[in-house]
Amino acid sequence: MKVIFVRHAQAEPRGQGLADADRRLVKEGRQQARITAKALDAIGEKVELVLTSPLARARETAAELVNIWKIEEPQDLPALGTDFDAREMDRTLVELLDKGTSGICLVGHAPTLGDYIARLIGVKAGLSETVDLTKSGAGCVEIEKPTKPLVGTLKWLLRRDHLAALAGKG
């Protein structure tokens, strides 16, 4: 199963009187999310399902992806939120593997997405800085079968500027 990880785009700054969960994408962030979606589409990346953190900025990023891919609305997955839960993520991915799902997209936050990618590809604990997702950056991990621990192969990792070039905006 192909798992595409996308970090949310640029959001309103902290400390503006908003709860962290309510911070929305700024204008530039909405554009970044559209560019990421167009770039992934341009390189032929398609998924069946988008799961997102329930935080507003991730939901808005996910909405741009499903709009371009023309698939059903993203589903909230609390395990992708501020209380990231790697065990719950493993359970979710194993369930999807068992159902025969061929591709999904997970939209969330740093550093937890990078930490989870690192864990899947076997990077030793404490070295997650080797998997750094920029805002609106994306990575792809291929998981062949449900194992314990869950193991995947990193297929690609693209920064926001790489995605912009692929979308013809860079």
C-alpha positions as CSV (number, residue, x, y, z in Angstrom):
1,M,0.0,0.0,0.0
2,K,1.3,3.4,-0.9
3,V,1.0,5.9,1.9
4,I,1.5,9.6,1.0
5,F,2.2,11.9,3.9
6,V,1.5,15.6,3.5
7,R,2.3,18.3,6.1
8,H,-0.3,21.0,6.3
9,A,0.3,24.3,4.5
10,Q,1.1,27.7,6.1
11,A,-1.4,28.7,8.7
12,E,-2.3,31.6,10.9
13,P,0.5,32.3,13.4
14,R,0.2,31.2,17.0
15,G,-0.7,33.7,19.6
16,Q,-3.4,35.5,17.6
17,G,-6.1,34.7,20.2
18,L,-7.0,31.5,18.4
19,A,-6.9,28.0,19.9
20,D,-4.2,26.0,18.1
21,A,-6.8,23.6,16.6
22,D,-8.7,26.6,15.1
23,R,-5.7,28.1,13.2
24,R,-6.7,28.1,9.5
25,L,-4.6,28.4,6.4
26,V,-3.6,31.9,5.3
27,K,-4.0,32.9,1.6
28,E,-0.5,31.8,0.8
29,G,-1.1,28.5,2.6
30,R,-4.3,27.8,0.5
31,Q,-2.2,28.4,-2.6
32,Q,0.6,26.1,-1.3
33,A,-2.0,23.3,-0.6
34,R,-3.4,23.7,-4.2
35,I,0.2,23.5,-5.6
36,T,0.9,20.4,-3.6
37,A,-2.3,18.7,-4.8
38,K,-1.6,19.7,-8.4
39,A,2.0,18.4,-8.2
40,L,1.0,15.1,-6.8
41,D,-1.6,14.8,-9.5
42,A,1.0,15.7,-12.1
43,I,3.3,12.9,-11.1
44,G,0.4,10.4,-11.2
45,E,0.0,10.0,-7.5
46,K,-3.6,8.8,-6.8
47,V,-5.1,7.5,-3.6
48,E,-8.4,6.0,-2.5
49,L,-8.7,7.8,0.8
50,V,-7.5,10.9,2.6
51,L,-7.2,10.8,6.4
52,T,-6.5,14.1,8.2
53,S,-5.7,15.6,11.5
54,P,-8.9,17.2,12.9
55,L,-7.1,20.6,13.2
56,A,-8.4,23.2,10.8
57,R,-5.2,23.8,8.9
58,A,-4.8,20.1,8.1
59,R,-8.5,19.7,7.2
60,E,-8.2,22.7,4.7
61,T,-5.0,21.2,3.2
62,A,-6.7,17.8,2.8
63,A,-9.7,19.5,1.2
64,E,-7.4,20.8,-1.6
65,L,-6.1,17.3,-2.2
66,V,-9.5,15.6,-2.5
67,N,-10.7,18.4,-4.8
68,I,-7.8,17.7,-7.3
69,W,-8.0,13.9,-6.9
70,K,-11.8,14.0,-7.2
71,I,-12.3,11.5,-4.4
72,E,-14.6,11.5,-1.4
73,E,-14.2,14.1,1.4
74,P,-11.3,13.6,3.8
75,Q,-12.0,11.7,7.0
76,D,-10.8,13.0,10.4
77,L,-8.3,10.7,12.2
78,P,-7.6,12.0,15.7
79,A,-4.4,9.9,15.9
80,L,-3.0,12.5,13.3
81,G,-3.7,15.4,15.6
82,T,-1.9,17.1,18.5
83,D,-1.9,13.9,20.5
84,F,-0.3,11.8,17.7
85,D,-0.6,8.1,18.3
86,A,1.8,5.9,16.4
87,R,0.1,2.7,17.7
88,E,-3.3,3.9,16.5
89,M,-1.7,4.8,13.1
90,D,-0.2,1.3,12.9
91,R,-3.7,-0.2,13.6
92,T,-5.3,2.0,11.0
93,L,-2.7,1.2,8.3
94,V,-3.0,-2.6,9.0
95,E,-6.8,-2.4,8.7
96,L,-6.5,-0.7,5.4
97,L,-3.8,-3.2,4.2
98,D,-6.1,-6.0,5.2
99,K,-9.0,-4.5,3.2
100,G,-6.8,-4.3,0.1
101,T,-6.5,-0.5,0.0
102,S,-3.8,0.4,-2.6
103,G,-3.2,4.0,-1.6
104,I,-4.0,6.6,1.1
105,C,-2.9,10.1,2.0
106,L,-2.3,11.2,5.6
107,V,-2.4,14.9,6.3
108,G,-0.9,16.1,9.6
109,H,1.8,18.0,11.4
110,A,5.5,18.2,12.1
111,P,7.4,16.8,13.7
112,T,5.1,13.8,14.2
113,L,4.6,12.9,10.5
114,G,8.4,12.9,10.0
115,D,8.9,10.9,13.1
116,Y,6.4,8.3,11.9
117,I,7.9,8.1,8.5
118,A,11.3,7.6,10.2
119,R,9.9,4.8,12.3
120,L,8.3,3.1,9.3
121,I,11.5,3.1,7.3
122,G,13.7,1.9,10.3
123,V,15.5,5.1,11.2
124,K,16.8,4.9,14.8
125,A,14.9,6.8,17.5
126,G,16.2,10.3,17.9
127,L,17.2,10.7,14.3
128,S,13.9,11.9,12.9
129,E,15.5,15.1,11.7
130,T,16.5,13.0,8.7
131,V,12.9,13.0,7.6
132,D,11.9,16.7,7.6
133,L,8.6,17.6,5.9
134,T,8.4,21.3,5.0
135,K,5.0,23.0,5.2
136,S,3.1,21.5,2.2
137,G,5.9,19.0,1.8
138,A,5.1,15.4,1.0
139,G,6.6,12.0,1.3
140,C,5.7,8.5,0.1
141,V,6.2,5.2,1.9
142,E,5.3,1.8,0.4
143,I,4.1,-0.8,2.9
144,E,4.0,-4.3,1.4
145,K,2.3,-6.3,4.2
146,P,1.2,-6.0,7.8
147,T,4.1,-6.8,10.0
148,K,5.0,-6.1,13.6
149,P,6.6,-3.6,13.8
150,L,5.0,-2.1,10.6
151,V,7.8,-1.6,8.0
152,G,7.9,0.4,4.8
153,T,10.2,1.7,2.1
154,L,10.7,5.4,1.4
155,K,9.8,6.0,-2.2
156,W,10.2,9.8,-2.4
157,L,10.4,12.9,-0.2
158,L,9.6,16.3,-1.8
159,R,9.9,19.8,-0.3
160,R,7.4,22.5,-1.1
161,D,9.7,24.1,-3.7
162,H,10.1,20.7,-5.5
163,L,6.4,20.3,-5.6
164,A,5.9,23.8,-7.0
165,A,8.4,23.0,-9.8
166,L,6.4,19.8,-10.6
167,A,3.2,21.7,-10.6
168,G,4.7,24.2,-13.0
169,K,4.7,27.0,-10.4
170,G,8.4,27.0,-9.5
